[in-house]
Amino acid sequence: MPASLPPISRRDALQAAAAGVATLAAAGGAHAENPSSDTIKVGLIGAGGRGTGALQQTLSVPGSNVKLMAVADAFQDRVDNVLRAVESMPEKVDCPEERRFTGLDAYRKLIDLPDIDLVILATPPGFRPFHFEAAIKAGKHVFMEKPVCVDSYGARLVMEVAKLADEKKRKVVVGLQRRYENRYRETIQRIREGLAGEIIGGQFYWNGSSIWYRDRKQDQTEMEFQVNNWYHFNWLSGDHICEQHVHNIDVANWVLGADAPQGYHPETAYGVGGRQDLSKNSEIYDHHAVNFSYPRGVRIASQCRQFPGGSNRVDEEFQGTKAYVKIGEIRDYDGKVLWRFDGPNPNPYQVEHNELHEAIRNDTPLNNAFYAATASFAAILGRLATYSGKPHSWNEALAMDYRLMPEDPTWESTPPVLPDDKGRYSVPMPATYKIVNVTTIGKS
Ligand SMILES: NC(=O)c1ccc[n+]([C@@H]2O[C@H](COP(=O)([O-])OP(=O)(O)OC[C@H]3O[C@@H](n4cnc5c(N)ncnc54)[C@H](O)[C@@H]3O)[C@@H](O)[C@H]2O)c1
């Protein structure tokens, strides 16, 4: 039987209420498949920027007894850094040397620890489907960052593993934080109530400045360089349409789909894109513009851009038969405000973890993996359209033999893409673009 939790303090209860969640005081602890205590024991896989943030958030869930037990990262310095970042909460860290793992197989050593209840997956997204599969098969609860896949193979795998998570009653939260933000939740609730009429079109944008580039270090192998500079390689990041724009795509799926449990998605994508900034040696595009066609003739236009000099814009808007929606505000077509969000909007990155712990302790259903796979694959569909210059349909693309991530890569593996004899990585061109999979990539 699960142990009951220690009483929550009044201060914790107030904090939890302020963060928009029910207190955990009355909840039973049903965390690991074989729970041995009321502490949620956490393992972190991928100890970079977001992994560190997610860890701090999970350790800060009000009223939840939680401890970091293990860390895994490709590189030793990231393990050292994250442990320094949580030095201020020593009572929540029990991570001796023997539970600190490095290398590309480090994830497996962490997941094999029977006492870990919850794993945070925050590596580059190409690894995500495989780490998710290993974690769920081992009976862990999961917090994983978006996107959750970079190719058709990975999308199908996440969809399958999502079903297994439900069967095993494992709780899964994905870092699509707009789903955990009151401003979005309440706007979409008003749309559901019919305030804007039927949604028939929309636009969304992630137009921003340049993304980071991690230069090659002396003595680094090609594999080490690519894993460290992962954003610039499709097999690791899926391009920024997948890595970043997935947030906006997920909002469109959410607005248009009536909370479809398996996720709602476009039927086709058609678009253009390219790389303007050739000062960076990268294989991803730095801009995409995609039209997504949804059922019932609904069309959504999207743009994402990563180069300086333009005006930046990150938001989503939709046109309904009665009114016009910007997240947080609904106006009729004469400009009259019908509704405006003015409630509390607690940090969604924290709310994600608050609600995950609550579901773990109460054993209530919570599994974001279906809609996250759907949003991630819609982004991949957009990328296929811009790389090929041709329309792609959901059904054909999802079924395709399209796999970018090699089977269990090691530091000794040859990466699936290599630079040419001038040291440049090739950027996809519609005229020559071919659908690849890991068995043919780089071999002809
Ligand atoms: N939800 C959000 O707002 C948000 C914000 C930033 C990043 N993210 C997502 O978080 C993920 C990580 O991004 P980041 O900004 O933290 O990148 P990062 O480069 O700072 O961190 C990634 C970490 O993963 C490690 N790693 C690489 N391959 C690994 C492997 N096979 N096993 C174990 N560790 C491995 C790297 O060494 C690095 O420490 C990405 O999927 C990104 O899209 C989400």
Ligand as a Chemical Component Dictionary entry (heavy atoms), coordinates in Angstrom:
data_LIG
# 
_chem_comp.id                   LIG 
_chem_comp.type                 NON-POLYMER 
_chem_comp.pdbx_formal_charge   0 
_chem_comp.three_letter_code    LIG 
# 
loop_
_chem_comp_atom.comp_id 
_chem_comp_atom.atom_id 
_chem_comp_atom.alt_atom_id 
_chem_comp_atom.type_symbol 
_chem_comp_atom.charge 
_chem_comp_atom.model_Cartn_x 
_chem_comp_atom.model_Cartn_y 
_chem_comp_atom.model_Cartn_z 
_chem_comp_atom.pdbx_ordinal 
LIG N1  N1  N 0  9.632  24.111 -22.952 1  
LIG C1  C1  C 0  10.498 25.042 -23.209 2  
LIG O1  O1  O 0  10.203 26.236 -23.173 3  
LIG C2  C2  C 0  11.909 24.673 -23.542 4  
LIG C3  C3  C 0  12.921 25.636 -23.437 5  
LIG C4  C4  C 0  14.222 25.254 -23.762 6  
LIG C5  C5  C 0  14.484 23.967 -24.183 7  
LIG N2  N2  N 1  13.468 23.063 -24.283 8  
LIG C6  C6  C 0  13.736 21.695 -24.752 9  
LIG O2  O2  O 0  14.566 21.038 -23.812 10 
LIG C7  C7  C 0  15.450 20.130 -24.483 11 
LIG C8  C8  C 0  16.877 20.469 -24.083 12 
LIG O3  O3  O 0  17.168 21.795 -24.467 13 
LIG P1  P1  P 0  18.273 22.672 -23.711 14 
LIG O4  O4  O 0  18.028 24.073 -24.097 15 
LIG O5  O5  O -1 18.291 22.297 -22.265 16 
LIG O6  O6  O 0  19.605 22.156 -24.418 17 
LIG P2  P2  P 0  21.051 21.974 -23.761 18 
LIG O7  O7  O 0  22.013 21.762 -24.849 19 
LIG O8  O8  O 0  21.283 23.100 -22.798 20 
LIG O9  O9  O 0  20.891 20.639 -22.924 21 
LIG C9  C9  C 0  20.803 19.362 -23.497 22 
LIG C10 C10 C 0  21.608 18.431 -22.617 23 
LIG O10 O10 O 0  21.428 17.078 -23.050 24 
LIG C11 C11 C 0  22.703 16.452 -23.000 25 
LIG N3  N3  N 0  22.669 15.280 -23.881 26 
LIG C12 C12 C 0  22.802 15.220 -25.230 27 
LIG N4  N4  N 0  22.625 13.964 -25.666 28 
LIG C13 C13 C 0  22.407 13.197 -24.581 29 
LIG C14 C14 C 0  22.155 11.817 -24.380 30 
LIG N5  N5  N 0  22.044 10.959 -25.389 31 
LIG N6  N6  N 0  22.001 11.366 -23.113 32 
LIG C15 C15 C 0  22.082 12.219 -22.067 33 
LIG N7  N7  N 0  22.307 13.549 -22.208 34 
LIG C16 C16 C 0  22.446 14.026 -23.446 35 
LIG C17 C17 C 0  23.668 17.529 -23.417 36 
LIG O11 O11 O 0  24.992 17.244 -23.065 37 
LIG C18 C18 C 0  23.109 18.737 -22.704 38 
LIG O12 O12 O 0  23.626 18.870 -21.396 39 
LIG C19 C19 C 0  15.145 20.299 -25.965 40 
LIG O13 O13 O 0  14.242 19.321 -26.382 41 
LIG C20 C20 C 0  14.504 21.653 -26.064 42 
LIG O14 O14 O 0  13.608 21.765 -27.139 43 
LIG C21 C21 C 0  12.196 23.391 -23.956 44 
# 
loop_
_chem_comp_bond.comp_id 
_chem_comp_bond.atom_id_1 
_chem_comp_bond.atom_id_2 
_chem_comp_bond.value_order 
_chem_comp_bond.pdbx_ordinal 
LIG N1  C1  SING 1  
LIG C1  O1  DOUB 2  
LIG C1  C2  SING 3  
LIG C2  C3  SING 4  
LIG C2  C21 DOUB 5  
LIG C3  C4  DOUB 6  
LIG C4  C5  SING 7  
LIG C5  N2  DOUB 8  
LIG N2  C6  SING 9  
LIG N2  C21 SING 10 
LIG C6  O2  SING 11 
LIG C6  C20 SING 12 
LIG O2  C7  SING 13 
LIG C7  C8  SING 14 
LIG C7  C19 SING 15 
LIG C8  O3  SING 16 
LIG O3  P1  SING 17 
LIG P1  O4  DOUB 18 
LIG P1  O5  SING 19 
LIG P1  O6  SING 20 
LIG O6  P2  SING 21 
LIG P2  O7  DOUB 22 
LIG P2  O8  SING 23 
LIG P2  O9  SING 24 
LIG O9  C9  SING 25 
LIG C9  C10 SING 26 
LIG C10 O10 SING 27 
LIG C10 C18 SING 28 
LIG O10 C11 SING 29 
LIG C11 N3  SING 30 
LIG C11 C17 SING 31 
LIG N3  C12 SING 32 
LIG N3  C16 SING 33 
LIG C12 N4  DOUB 34 
LIG N4  C13 SING 35 
LIG C13 C14 SING 36 
LIG C13 C16 DOUB 37 
LIG C14 N5  SING 38 
LIG C14 N6  DOUB 39 
LIG N6  C15 SING 40 
LIG C15 N7  DOUB 41 
LIG N7  C16 SING 42 
LIG C17 O11 SING 43 
LIG C17 C18 SING 44 
LIG C18 O12 SING 45 
LIG C19 O13 SING 46 
LIG C19 C20 SING 47 
LIG C20 O14 SING 48 
# 
